[in-house]
């Protein structure tokens, strides 16, 4: 009987260890998914900022060229 009790105890410990391992795995997986979402959000924010900067530069270039043309036109007409 002692052997059966010992075997049952070992089985119980093994099942408990497997459950603990699954819990740790699930927690790790959830953390990994959270980190992936954070990286995705950072990527989106960075791309948005880059686009906004490019738009600002394009607008400023156009304004500068327009001002230069007006100055040149004033000089020629002037």
C-alpha positions as CSV (number, residue, x, y, z in Angstrom):
1,X,0.0,0.0,0.0
2,X,2.9,2.3,0.7
3,X,4.0,2.0,-2.9
4,X,0.5,2.9,-4.2
5,X,0.4,5.9,-1.9
6,X,3.8,7.0,-3.0
7,X,3.0,6.6,-6.7
8,X,-0.2,8.6,-6.2
9,X,1.7,11.3,-4.4
10,X,4.3,11.4,-7.2
11,X,1.5,11.5,-9.9
12,X,-0.1,14.4,-8.0
13,X,3.1,16.3,-7.9
14,X,3.7,15.7,-11.6
15,X,0.2,16.9,-12.5
16,X,0.8,20.0,-10.2
17,X,4.1,20.7,-11.9
18,X,2.5,20.5,-15.3
19,X,-0.3,22.8,-14.3
20,X,2.3,25.3,-12.9
21,X,4.3,25.0,-16.2
22,X,1.1,25.7,-18.2
23,X,0.3,28.7,-16.0
24,X,3.8,30.1,-16.5
25,X,3.6,29.5,-20.3
26,X,0.2,31.2,-20.5
27,X,1.5,34.2,-18.5
28,X,4.6,34.4,-20.7
29,X,2.5,34.2,-23.9
30,X,0.2,37.0,-22.6
31,X,3.2,39.2,-21.8
32,X,4.7,38.5,-25.3
33,X,1.4,39.5,-26.9
34,X,1.3,42.7,-24.8
35,X,4.8,43.6,-25.8
36,X,4.0,42.9,-29.5
37,X,1.0,45.3,-29.3
38,X,3.2,47.9,-27.6
39,X,5.8,47.6,-30.4
40,X,3.1,47.8,-33.0
41,X,1.7,51.0,-31.4
42,X,5.2,52.5,-31.3
43,X,5.7,51.7,-34.9
44,X,2.4,53.3,-35.9
45,X,3.2,56.4,-33.9
46,X,6.6,56.7,-35.4
47,X,5.3,56.3,-39.0
48,X,2.6,58.9,-38.3
49,X,5.3,61.4,-37.0
50,X,7.5,60.7,-40.0
51,X,4.6,61.3,-42.3
52,X,3.7,64.6,-40.5
53,X,7.3,65.8,-40.7
54,X,7.5,65.0,-44.4
55,X,4.3,66.9,-45.0
56,X,5.6,69.9,-43.1
57,X,8.8,69.8,-45.1
58,X,6.9,69.6,-48.4
59,X,4.7,72.5,-47.4
60,X,7.6,74.6,-46.2
61,X,9.6,73.9,-49.4
62,X,6.6,75.0,-51.5
63,X,6.1,78.2,-49.5
64,X,9.8,79.0,-49.7
65,X,9.9,78.4,-53.5
66,X,6.8,80.6,-53.8
67,X,8.4,83.4,-51.8
68,X,11.6,83.1,-53.8
69,X,9.5,83.3,-57.0
70,X,7.7,86.4,-55.8
71,X,11.0,88.1,-54.8
72,X,12.5,87.2,-58.2
73,X,9.3,88.5,-60.0
74,X,9.4,91.7,-57.9
75,X,13.1,92.1,-58.9
76,X,12.4,91.7,-62.6
77,X,9.3,93.9,-62.6
78,X,10.8,96.3,-60.2
